Amino acid sequence: MDLNDSTSLAELMSRYVSTEAGFGVPKDGWRICLAHEFKEKRKPFQAKDVSLANMIEHVSLGVRYLRWWYKKTQVEKKAPFIDMFRALPLRQIYGAPLGGIGGGSITRGWRGDFCRWQLNPGMYHYKTVIANQFTVCLRRGGQTVYQQVLSTERPPTLQGWNWGYCGEYAFYHALYPRAWTVYHLPGQNVTLTCRQVSPVIPHDYKDSSLPVAVFVWDIENKNDYELDVSIMFTMVNGSGHKDDKSGGHWNEPFHLEKDGESVSGVLLHHQTPVNPYTLCIAAREKSGQEISHQTAFSPKGTCSALWSDLMTDGRLDSPKDSSPPTQKGEEVAAALAVSCSVPANSHNSVEFSLAWDMPKITFGSRERIYLRRYTRYYGSKGDAAPSLSHYALTHYSKWEESIDEWQRPILQDGSLPAWYKSALFNELYFVVDGGTVWVELPEDADISGGLRPEDGGLPAQPELVKEYGRFAYLEGQEYRMYNTYDVHFYASFALIMLWPKLALSVQYDIAGSVVQHDPTERLNLMNGRYSPVKTRGVVPHDIGDPDDEPWVRANAYLIHDTADWKDLNLKFVLQVYRDYYLTQDEQYLKDMWPICQTVMETELKFDKDGDGLIENSGYADQTYDGWKVTGPSAYCGGLWLASVCMMCKMARVLNCESVYERYRDILERGSAAFDKLLWNGKYYNYDSSGRSLSNSVMSDQCAGQWFLRASGLGDDDYQAFPKEKICSALKSVFDLNVMSFAGGQMGAVNGMRPEGVPDHSSVQSDEVWVGVVYGLAATMIHEGMTEEGMRTAEGCYRAVWERMGMAFQTPEAYCEKGIYRSLAYMRPLSIWAMQLALNNQPNHNKTTDK
């Protein structure tokens, strides 16, 4: 399974000419030379890529979408939550994001650029701020012998700086939440290793919320003489957004001493009328080192003065006063330098931090103010940046100890291939960089939907949500809807295994919305009919658009009537028991039980012929909402039976015998009907319509069994599917959807015809969905097909991370050639379901425990 690892590494590192390995860089992770250029250049899926047949079938939908898009963009002057006409172009530049969970994120690319910003909650800004750089200055005998911006760029601005570092002498290595960049300085016999550390720590609900990152620079001097080395960190007050020039921004130096430790730096106050914030660059004071700064400089023009200031003596002027507020049209930046001596053939290190403090946030409609999670510990006055920096610089080593303790069992497991170790940890980037918000529950909030526990509802403020707050992440950076539930179904494995309280908090939010009813009539783009925004007894598609008001107005998605989304209710039930099984939180199960009964009663209305199996029609399956289905289907039917099975189990746990007997009867009848209608001797047909494409092989046909296995069920009294049929179906999927597609090198295509060609009947059927593939691989592992599961998932990782250049922006989907869809998507977090499946194997290292 690991035969190609050295070949792939050689390709990404083929232009690296140095032999330097860097200081403390681990073996496992994603590694790439800074001079690498990806050969494969893909384009985003857009409206023009819809096939003629699909275009004819959906012409009315297209017209309705165009009208809606025009109103949103030209009349309301807002960004559509899905923009089919202006998809993001592929930029093959991104690296591990900075910061903890839910406080905003800043992405630093693998070439060192600060290039993706999400400070306003859920709203992304893709701009490389060229003045945000690290620069090295080497001095010998009182003279500067080398000074270089550590960037391969040659920008048209800042011409007074020495640009154009040769990328062939450097490489980037990511093992999230850390990353290393190794710079060999040509002709200087010096190697720099920048280690980037963010506080993303499983089962930690304090430090993991902090909006801060640390940069540790290890300096190796391999000369026979001492060198004085300075590292300078420059940062613009802003994010490259137009409001950087709105005026009123200002910088000030600071010094903070606490508990015998001191940090110094510069605060960059960004005074926008909505969601103002403070950036902070800081350094830790250490014996034998000197910190100096330049409070303010203009990042326009040549900027020669700052360059000369550093070159003169390796230090900056360090004015004591604050800078005046900027004028409209003016930008301001700051610089911080740390100088130290490095003895001959020895090593030294300097430490920087970057923090951002935006304690109070509003979403697009500006109706409510929320406090970010970290304000519980650092206050909401907007003055926390110095304390955040001090804490990060004095505690990052403890963060790293926790990260090592978490990752070590997996990294040291010789049975696991190197690509998997990289994928498992690096795909976690989305927990931070998914437009994520983590906020305190307002004192006046009522998440129950108005139905109290005595009436089968929830408390207004469940204790778990009061203690751990509210959590939301986007379906994707291009699909701007929070907690899209059919996708969270897959991604939730990362949360429930690593931050289970956040996973349960999401469930409470969803449960409260089930009983809500919003009668406001809204046009459904798919069918052109008007229907209520939210129907009672139905799980919402999402909890809202960050450009509107999440948690207040759910269901930003406009495609279907919410009453038709059969799979969402089922996915709620499946997650409830899985979460209970993995956490053993009895109060959670008791709180969720009446909501489970409510949504299952809604589902039972679709068992029209009384055979214990629900039916679909049209595009009622929300996950594959572009793939037509008629009658009982493998996907929804399988989820239904698994849900019924879990209702039986929950009823037994809660001693509800009458409920158990009822669902036991439904399970027996439904399983028999499922087999009769869908089993064809080798696998489960896509649906039971009998039409020409109903016998397509769906890669996700065993999703129900996947959740049963993940929840410790699937055998004896809690078996919904015969094991031999599941194994046969998975073998068919492996042989056809995996090995007969793209030479077995790209994962599993969603739909495959029995004759071995992809199902082209819809946009979705001939796509590969990375998150679905990881879930499929987990199912295979649960059923003892570990080698097949690893081979299936490996194809996706190698395609995305090694050939397509989509590191830290894993898409929802790609086709065999040319096209991808929806960069930086939630679903691939499902790779943690593979780890859960591996954990469940006998004698395997466990990684879900604290």
PALUMBA-105031 format. One line per 5 residues: number of its first residue (from 1); for each residue x, y, z of C-alpha. Coordinates in steps of 0.1 Angstrom, whole numbers, always signed. Example, Ala and Ser with C-alpha at 12.3 -4.5 7.8 and 13.67 -1.06 7.14 Angstrom:
PALUMBA-105031
1	+123,-45,+78  +137,-11,+71
//
This chain:
PALUMBA-105031
1	+0,+0,+0  +30,+23,+5  +50,+15,-26  +45,+48,-43  +53,+70,-13
6	+90,+75,-22  +81,+81,-59  +55,+108,-50  +79,+125,-26  +105,+125,-52
11	+82,+143,-76  +72,+170,-52  +108,+174,-41  +125,+169,-74  +138,+205,-77
16	+153,+206,-42  +191,+209,-47  +202,+211,-11  +210,+181,+12  +199,+200,+43
21	+170,+182,+62  +162,+210,+86  +160,+211,+123  +136,+187,+140  +115,+181,+108
26	+94,+149,+112  +95,+121,+86  +58,+120,+80  +37,+147,+64  +32,+165,+31
31	+65,+178,+18  +72,+200,-13  +101,+220,-27  +94,+258,-29  +104,+257,-66
36	+78,+230,-75  +53,+236,-102  +23,+214,-106  +19,+201,-141  -18,+195,-138
41	-40,+226,-140  -77,+220,-134  -106,+244,-139  -137,+248,-116  -170,+234,-125
46	-193,+261,-137  -227,+264,-153  -212,+261,-188  -199,+226,-179  -234,+211,-175
51	-239,+185,-203  -265,+193,-230  -288,+165,-218  -287,+178,-182  -291,+213,-194
56	-322,+204,-213  -336,+185,-183  -329,+214,-159  -335,+245,-182  -362,+258,-159
61	-339,+255,-129  -312,+273,-148  -335,+302,-156  -347,+305,-120  -311,+303,-106
66	-300,+331,-131  -329,+354,-119  -320,+347,-83  -283,+352,-89  -289,+385,-106
71	-311,+398,-78  -286,+387,-51  -255,+402,-69  -269,+432,-87  -298,+444,-65
76	-289,+433,-30  -251,+436,-37  -243,+405,-18  -224,+373,-27  -245,+343,-35
81	-241,+314,-11  -232,+293,-41  -220,+312,-72  -221,+290,-103  -208,+319,-125
86	-178,+330,-105  -162,+299,-90  -129,+303,-73  -100,+296,-97  -75,+271,-85
91	-44,+286,-68  -19,+259,-60  -4,+278,-31  -20,+270,+2  -5,+256,+33
96	-15,+250,+69  -38,+277,+84  -28,+296,+115  -47,+298,+148  -70,+278,+169
101	-107,+269,+163  -134,+294,+158  -115,+327,+162  -109,+334,+126  -81,+320,+105
106	-52,+332,+84  -36,+308,+59  +1,+309,+52  +9,+293,+18  +36,+267,+13
111	+59,+293,-2  +55,+314,+29  +28,+339,+17  +0,+351,+39  -27,+345,+13
116	-61,+334,+26  -80,+354,+53  -112,+346,+73  -114,+372,+100  -149,+383,+94
121	-169,+351,+103  -174,+328,+74  -164,+353,+48  -132,+346,+29  -108,+370,+13
126	-82,+356,-11  -54,+380,-12  -16,+376,-9  -3,+405,+12  +32,+408,-2
131	+46,+429,+26  +38,+402,+51  +72,+385,+52  +101,+371,+72  +136,+384,+63
136	+170,+372,+75  +201,+393,+81  +235,+377,+87  +263,+397,+102  +300,+389,+107
141	+325,+411,+124  +301,+440,+126  +293,+439,+89  +261,+427,+72  +272,+399,+48
146	+237,+387,+37  +202,+400,+38  +173,+383,+21  +135,+383,+21  +126,+346,+25
151	+102,+346,-5  +105,+334,-40  +84,+363,-52  +97,+393,-73  +69,+419,-67
156	+65,+452,-85  +64,+470,-51  +89,+472,-23  +118,+473,-48  +142,+484,-20
161	+141,+449,-6  +161,+419,-18  +135,+395,-33  +138,+364,-54  +150,+338,-29
166	+159,+306,-49  +131,+281,-40  +153,+252,-50  +171,+256,-17  +140,+253,+5
171	+111,+230,+12  +78,+230,+31  +66,+202,+53  +31,+201,+69  +18,+178,+96
176	-11,+197,+108  -14,+216,+132  +23,+222,+126  +43,+230,+96  +81,+235,+89
181	+98,+255,+62  +135,+248,+57  +156,+274,+41  +193,+267,+31  +210,+300,+25
186	+231,+296,-6  +268,+303,+0  +263,+310,+37  +265,+276,+52  +235,+285,+73
191	+201,+267,+75  +169,+282,+89  +139,+261,+99  +107,+279,+106  +83,+258,+127
196	+47,+270,+127  +26,+259,+157  -11,+264,+162  -31,+254,+193  -53,+227,+177
201	-53,+201,+205  -79,+173,+208  -101,+173,+239  -88,+208,+248  -116,+234,+248
206	-96,+264,+261  -63,+267,+243  -78,+253,+211  -100,+283,+208  -71,+309,+208
211	-66,+331,+177  -28,+329,+177  +1,+310,+162  +38,+307,+170  +68,+308,+146
216	+99,+292,+160  +130,+299,+140  +159,+274,+145  +192,+287,+131  +220,+263,+123
221	+254,+279,+117  +277,+253,+101  +306,+277,+97  +338,+278,+117  +330,+313,+129
226	+303,+330,+149  +275,+348,+132  +250,+375,+144  +216,+366,+129  +185,+387,+128
231	+150,+376,+117  +125,+403,+108  +88,+398,+107  +68,+424,+88  +30,+427,+88
236	+4,+450,+72  -24,+464,+93  -52,+446,+75  -57,+417,+52  -53,+431,+17
241	-89,+441,+17  -101,+475,+4  -109,+485,+40  -71,+486,+47  -72,+520,+30
246	-104,+532,+48  -84,+553,+73  -82,+554,+110  -59,+524,+115  -29,+528,+138
251	-1,+509,+154  +16,+510,+188  +45,+491,+204  +40,+471,+236  +59,+453,+263
256	+43,+428,+287  +60,+411,+316  +42,+384,+335  +53,+355,+357  +89,+362,+350
261	+85,+361,+312  +85,+391,+289  +73,+396,+253  +75,+427,+232  +60,+436,+198
266	+36,+458,+179  -2,+461,+180  -19,+469,+147  -53,+483,+154  -77,+478,+125
271	-106,+502,+132  -133,+491,+108  -169,+501,+117  -180,+464,+116  -160,+437,+134
276	-129,+458,+143  -98,+438,+153  -62,+441,+164  -33,+422,+149  -3,+416,+170
281	+33,+406,+161  +54,+397,+191  +86,+380,+202  +97,+364,+234  +126,+380,+253
286	+154,+356,+259  +189,+361,+274  +214,+372,+248  +188,+383,+223  +175,+417,+214
291	+141,+427,+202  +136,+458,+181  +108,+472,+161  +95,+497,+136  +61,+509,+147
296	+49,+520,+113  +61,+521,+77  +43,+524,+44  +41,+491,+25  +41,+510,-8
301	+70,+524,-29  +105,+510,-25  +105,+509,+14  +142,+513,+13  +144,+530,+47
306	+133,+499,+66  +156,+477,+46  +186,+499,+53  +176,+502,+90  +180,+465,+94
311	+211,+462,+72  +230,+488,+92  +232,+469,+125  +207,+440,+123  +183,+460,+144
316	+154,+484,+139  +150,+520,+153  +124,+511,+179  +104,+543,+183  +84,+544,+215
321	+53,+563,+203  +22,+551,+186  +17,+559,+149  -9,+585,+139  -42,+571,+125
326	-40,+565,+87  -56,+588,+63  -81,+575,+38  -63,+558,+9  -32,+552,+31
331	-19,+518,+44  +4,+512,+73  +25,+482,+83  +49,+473,+112  +81,+454,+116
336	+96,+433,+145  +132,+419,+145  +149,+395,+169  +188,+394,+169  +210,+368,+184
341	+245,+354,+181  +250,+318,+168  +284,+303,+177  +304,+284,+152  +290,+250,+143
346	+261,+256,+167  +225,+264,+169  +202,+291,+183  +165,+299,+181  +141,+329,+182
351	+104,+329,+187  +77,+350,+172  +39,+350,+175  +10,+363,+154  -23,+370,+172
356	-56,+386,+162  -82,+398,+186  -117,+402,+172  -137,+394,+203  -172,+405,+192
361	-186,+395,+159  -217,+402,+138  -228,+383,+107  -240,+399,+75  -274,+411,+87
366	-258,+426,+118  -288,+417,+140  -269,+402,+169  -235,+404,+185  -217,+372,+195
371	-187,+367,+217  -160,+343,+205  -152,+314,+227  -117,+327,+237  -133,+358,+253
376	-143,+335,+282  -106,+335,+291  -94,+369,+277  -124,+392,+279  -143,+410,+251
381	-128,+445,+253  -105,+441,+223  -73,+445,+244  -64,+408,+246  -37,+407,+219
386	-7,+412,+243  -19,+386,+267  -27,+361,+239  +8,+366,+225  +24,+362,+260
391	+5,+330,+266  +13,+315,+232  +50,+322,+235  +52,+308,+270  +30,+278,+265
396	+35,+266,+229  +60,+239,+241  +31,+224,+261  +9,+225,+231  +36,+206,+212
401	+38,+180,+239  +1,+174,+237  +2,+173,+199  +31,+148,+200  +12,+126,+225
406	-18,+126,+203  -1,+119,+170  +27,+96,+181  +8,+63,+182  -4,+68,+146
411	+29,+81,+133  +48,+52,+149  +24,+26,+136  +44,+8,+109  +13,-9,+95
416	+0,+25,+83  +13,+39,+50  +29,+73,+50  +3,+89,+27  -24,+80,+52
421	-6,+96,+81  -3,+128,+61  -39,+128,+50  -53,+120,+84  -37,+150,+101
426	-35,+175,+73  -72,+171,+63  -80,+185,+98  -71,+219,+85  -108,+224,+78
431	-118,+223,+114  -101,+257,+117  -102,+270,+81  -138,+261,+73  -151,+296,+80
436	-154,+282,+115  -170,+301,+144  -171,+290,+180  -191,+314,+202  -205,+317,+237
441	-242,+310,+241  -259,+344,+247  -277,+347,+281  -310,+353,+264  -307,+325,+238
446	-332,+297,+236  -321,+268,+214  -351,+246,+222  -373,+259,+194  -399,+267,+219
451	-407,+231,+229  -397,+223,+265  -385,+189,+279  -419,+181,+295  -435,+184,+261
456	-408,+163,+243  -384,+191,+236  -351,+205,+250  -340,+228,+278  -337,+264,+266
461	-301,+263,+275  -287,+228,+278  -258,+226,+302  -234,+212,+276  -240,+242,+252
466	-237,+267,+281  -204,+251,+290  -189,+245,+256  -206,+271,+234  -220,+270,+199
471	-199,+257,+170  -204,+261,+132  -184,+254,+101  -192,+260,+65  -202,+233,+40
476	-173,+247,+20  -154,+279,+14  -174,+282,-18  -206,+267,-5  -214,+292,+22
481	-238,+275,+45  -231,+267,+82  -234,+231,+95  -248,+217,+63  -262,+186,+79
486	-260,+160,+51  -223,+168,+47  -216,+171,+85  -229,+135,+86  -196,+125,+70
491	-173,+152,+85  -186,+147,+121  -162,+118,+127  -134,+143,+132  -154,+163,+158
496	-168,+133,+177  -134,+117,+180  -113,+148,+188  -136,+175,+201  -167,+155,+211
501	-183,+183,+231  -184,+204,+199  -201,+176,+180  -227,+173,+207  -233,+210,+207
506	-240,+209,+170  -265,+181,+177  -283,+202,+203  -286,+231,+178  -300,+208,+151
511	-324,+191,+176  -338,+225,+186  -345,+234,+151  -364,+202,+143  -395,+214,+162
516	-394,+249,+146  -417,+260,+118  -411,+290,+96  -441,+294,+73  -425,+321,+52
521	-430,+311,+16  -399,+308,-5  -393,+298,-41  -376,+264,-45  -353,+267,-74
526	-355,+230,-84  -393,+228,-89  -403,+265,-91  -429,+261,-64  -432,+281,-32
531	-431,+263,+2  -423,+271,+38  -387,+279,+47  -388,+253,+75  -412,+225,+81
536	-418,+212,+117  -405,+177,+124  -377,+180,+97  -340,+185,+102  -328,+217,+85
541	-304,+215,+56  -281,+241,+74  -283,+267,+101  -278,+297,+78  -255,+319,+57
546	-228,+340,+74  -237,+368,+51  -272,+368,+67  -279,+356,+103  -270,+320,+112
551	-289,+303,+141  -317,+328,+135  -326,+320,+99  -317,+284,+89  -319,+267,+55
556	-299,+291,+33  -301,+263,+7  -328,+270,-19  -328,+240,-41  -355,+218,-26
561	-385,+219,-3  -373,+210,+32  -401,+185,+36  -385,+164,+9  -351,+159,+26
566	-356,+124,+38  -319,+115,+45  -314,+145,+69  -337,+131,+96  -321,+97,+93
571	-286,+111,+96  -297,+129,+128  -308,+96,+144  -277,+78,+132  -254,+105,+147
576	-273,+105,+180  -266,+69,+188  -231,+69,+173  -222,+99,+195  -237,+83,+226
581	-218,+51,+218  -185,+70,+216  -190,+94,+245  -214,+74,+268  -231,+107,+276
586	-264,+95,+291  -279,+130,+295  -273,+137,+258  -291,+104,+248  -320,+112,+271
591	-323,+148,+256  -321,+135,+220  -345,+106,+224  -378,+125,+220  -364,+144,+190
596	-354,+111,+174  -389,+98,+178  -403,+130,+162  -381,+128,+131  -387,+90,+127
601	-425,+96,+128  -420,+121,+100  -401,+95,+80  -427,+68,+85  -451,+88,+64
606	-430,+79,+34  -435,+41,+40  -465,+43,+17  -471,+6,+11  -464,-5,+47
611	-435,-28,+39  -412,-11,+64  -392,+8,+38  -394,+45,+29  -396,+56,-7
616	-380,+84,-27  -392,+104,-56  -375,+130,-79  -344,+144,-62  -355,+139,-26
621	-321,+126,-14  -304,+157,-2  -268,+144,-4  -271,+133,-40  -296,+160,-49
626	-287,+161,-86  -290,+123,-92  -325,+113,-100  -341,+85,-79  -374,+67,-79
631	-388,+44,-52  -367,+28,-24  -330,+33,-31  -298,+17,-18  -286,+50,-2
636	-318,+63,+16  -331,+28,+21  -299,+17,+38  -298,+48,+60  -334,+41,+69
641	-328,+6,+80  -297,+16,+100  -318,+43,+117  -345,+18,+126  -318,-5,+140
646	-305,+23,+161  -339,+32,+174  -342,-4,+186  -309,-1,+204  -317,+33,+219
651	-351,+20,+231  -333,-9,+249  -308,+14,+265  -336,+37,+277  -359,+8,+287
656	-386,+17,+263  -398,-18,+254  -429,-8,+234  -408,+14,+212  -383,-14,+208
661	-410,-39,+197  -424,-14,+172  -391,-7,+155  -381,-43,+157  -411,-52,+136
666	-403,-24,+111  -367,-36,+109  -377,-71,+100  -402,-61,+74  -380,-33,+60
671	-349,-56,+57  -369,-82,+38  -383,-55,+14  -349,-39,+9  -334,-72,-1
676	-363,-81,-24  -364,-47,-42  -327,-38,-45  -304,-68,-42  -293,-82,-76
681	-270,-110,-65  -238,-89,-64  -247,-55,-50  -277,-32,-42  -292,-14,-72
686	-291,+24,-72  -329,+24,-69  -359,+1,-75  -375,+19,-104  -365,-7,-130
691	-354,+21,-154  -324,+16,-176  -300,+31,-150  -315,+18,-118  -288,-9,-116
696	-259,+15,-115  -233,+7,-89  -234,+34,-63  -201,+38,-43  -220,+50,-12
701	-246,+22,-11  -234,+8,+22  -235,+41,+42  -261,+27,+66  -238,-3,+74
706	-209,+21,+79  -227,+39,+107  -238,+7,+123  -203,-6,+125  -190,+28,+137
711	-215,+25,+165  -206,-10,+175  -237,-25,+158  -244,-46,+127  -245,-81,+141
716	-271,-104,+158  -301,-84,+171  -289,-52,+156  -282,-64,+121  -299,-47,+92
721	-279,-62,+63  -265,-97,+58  -227,-95,+61  -221,-116,+30  -242,-92,+9
726	-223,-62,+23  -190,-77,+15  -202,-86,-20  -215,-51,-25  -182,-36,-13
731	-162,-59,-36  -184,-48,-66  -177,-12,-57  -140,-18,-54  -138,-37,-87
736	-159,-13,-107  -160,+22,-91  -124,+21,-79  -103,-2,-101  -122,+2,-133
741	-121,+40,-130  -90,+60,-140  -68,+30,-137  -76,+26,-100  -56,+58,-92
746	-83,+84,-83  -106,+68,-57  -142,+57,-63  -165,+74,-88  -200,+79,-74
751	-218,+59,-101  -206,+31,-123  -225,+10,-148  -221,-28,-144  -203,-29,-178
756	-175,-8,-163  -181,+28,-176  -191,+58,-153  -228,+67,-150  -231,+100,-169
761	-268,+105,-161  -261,+135,-138  -234,+159,-128  -228,+140,-96  -229,+105,-108
766	-196,+107,-127  -178,+127,-100  -155,+114,-73  -164,+128,-38  -134,+127,-16
771	-153,+126,+17  -175,+98,+4  -145,+79,-6  -130,+82,+28  -163,+69,+43
776	-163,+41,+18  -128,+32,+28  -138,+32,+65  -167,+8,+56  -143,-16,+39
781	-120,-15,+69  -149,-23,+93  -157,-53,+71  -122,-67,+71  -112,-53,+36
786	-84,-31,+50  -62,-34,+19  -90,-25,-4  -100,+4,+18  -65,+19,+19
791	-61,+15,-18  -95,+33,-24  -86,+63,-2  -50,+65,-14  -62,+74,-49
796	-80,+105,-36  -50,+117,-15  -25,+113,-43  -48,+130,-68  -56,+159,-46
801	-24,+165,-27  +2,+154,-51  -10,+158,-86  -38,+185,-86  -21,+209,-62
806	-51,+212,-39  -33,+209,-6  -53,+225,+22  -82,+231,-1  -95,+195,-7
811	-125,+199,-30  -159,+183,-27  -156,+166,-61  -135,+161,-92  -140,+143,-125
816	-115,+120,-142  -102,+149,-163  -102,+186,-162  -128,+196,-137  -131,+200,-99
821	-160,+214,-79  -161,+234,-46  -127,+239,-32  -120,+236,+6  -150,+214,+15
826	-162,+200,+48  -168,+163,+38  -132,+151,+36  -129,+153,+74  -146,+119,+71
831	-111,+104,+69  -113,+102,+107  -139,+75,+102  -111,+54,+87  -91,+59,+119
836	-121,+48,+140  -125,+17,+119  -88,+10,+124  -91,+15,+161  -119,-11,+162
841	-96,-37,+148  -81,-61,+174  -48,-50,+190  -48,-17,+172  -37,+16,+188
846	-67,+36,+200  -68,+73,+193  -102,+85,+204  -93,+86,+241  -80,+118,+257
//
